[in-house]
């Protein structure tokens, strides 16, 4: 159910023919915006988290974030965006 929800969410907006890869676009945005939290930062932080723990009060396990893939990392870095 979770996968279906986010599959439809991620595919709800057409890509308008963008030929650039997502990592290249992220690097350009990082340079242009001066972001403090990059996708690599999010990836490194999540790699250090403990596995096999009880979910929090929201019912979401850490593994959801750890194994969520590149699109989730992009959204997490945007969530923690702080322009300089």
N, C-alpha and C positions, 0 to 999 in steps of 0.2 A: 504494500500500500504506500509506504514511504517513497519507494523508488518510483512508482507510477506518478505520484504527486509531483515530485521534482523533475521527472522526465518531461511531463507536460509543461511545467513552469519554465524550464530551461529552453524548451523548444517552442515557446509561445511567441517569440519575437524573431522575425527573419533576420539573417545575418547580412543582408543587403550586399551580397557578393564580395565580402571582405576576403582578400587573398593572403593576408598576412597571418602568420601563426599567432596563437594566443600568447606564448611566451615572449615573442618579439614585441607585441603590442604592450604587454605589461612592462617590459624594460623601457620602452619609449615613454610610457605614462609615468613610471617611477622617476625617470630623468627630468621630465617636464614639470611634474607636480611637486617634486621634493618630498615624496611620501616618507613617513617614518616607518610604516609597517609594509613590508613588501610580501609578495607571495612566498619568497624563499624564507623570510622571517617566520611566517605562519607555518610553513612546512617544518622548519627546524624546531620550533616550539612544540608542535604536535608530536614530533618524533621523540621528544623527551618525556611525554606524558605516560603515566602508568596505565597498564591494561588490566582487564578482568576486575574492575571495580564496580560497585553498585552504581546504578544511575542516580542522578540527582533528583531533586523534587519535580523537575520537569519531565522525568522519565527517559531522558536521552543519555545514552552511554557515551563515554569518551571515544570509543571505537568508531562511532558514527562520524566524528570529525577526523579521526586519524586515517580512516580508509575512504573518506568521501570523494577523493579525487581532485583533479586540478580545478574544476569549476567551483567546488566548495572552497578551496584555498583562495581563489580569486575573490569570492564573496566575503570570506573572512577578512582578507586584507582590506577590502573596501569598507567593511563594517568598522574596522579600527583605524580608518583613514584619519590622518591628522596633517593637514597642510601646513607647511612652514611659512 
